[in-house]
Amino acid sequence: MTEDDRESPTDPLPTESRQPWFRRNRSGPGWHPSSWQGGLILGGIVVAIVALVVLLRTGVL
């Protein structure tokens, strides 16, 4: 077993199970979610923006 084969004790996940939450678009600018964590973050941002618009339009803010 080489030094590279061992997992770091401070690393909670093995390297094979890690995947990026967002990936670059193949065409055009921007990024898109590539895992459920990225989709959850994107959904939270959309909900926050919609809530802000509704609160501003109703005069609460």
C-alpha positions in Angstrom: 0.0 0.0 0.0 1.5 3.3 -1.0 1.0 6.6 0.7 -1.4 7.8 -2.0 -3.7 4.7 -1.5 -4.4 5.5 2.2 -7.2 7.9 3.1 -6.5 10.9 5.2 -7.9 10.6 8.7 -9.3 14.1 8.5 -11.0 13.4 5.2 -14.6 12.2 5.9 -15.4 10.9 2.4 -13.3 8.8 0.1 -12.2 10.5 -3.1 -14.3 8.3 -5.3 -17.6 9.4 -3.6 -17.0 13.1 -4.0 -18.6 14.9 -6.9 -19.0 18.6 -7.6 -22.3 20.1 -6.7 -22.2 22.3 -9.8 -20.7 21.9 -13.2 -20.0 24.4 -16.0 -22.4 24.4 -18.9 -21.1 22.8 -22.1 -22.5 25.6 -24.2 -23.2 29.1 -23.1 -22.2 30.8 -19.9 -23.0 29.7 -16.3 -23.2 26.6 -14.2 -25.9 24.0 -13.5 -26.4 21.7 -10.5 -25.0 18.2 -11.0 -26.0 16.6 -7.7 -28.9 16.8 -5.3 -27.0 19.2 -3.0 -26.6 21.6 -5.9 -30.3 21.3 -6.7 -31.2 22.0 -3.1 -29.0 25.1 -3.0 -30.5 26.3 -6.3 -34.0 25.7 -5.0 -33.3 27.6 -1.8 -32.1 30.6 -3.8 -35.2 30.5 -6.0 -37.5 30.3 -3.0 -35.7 33.2 -1.3 -36.0 35.4 -4.4 -39.7 34.6 -4.9 -40.3 35.4 -1.2 -38.5 38.7 -1.4 -40.5 39.7 -4.5 -43.8 38.8 -2.9 -42.9 40.7 0.3 -41.8 43.8 -1.6 -45.0 43.7 -3.8 -47.3 43.4 -0.8 -45.7 46.3 1.0 -44.4 44.3 4.0 -40.8 45.3 3.3 
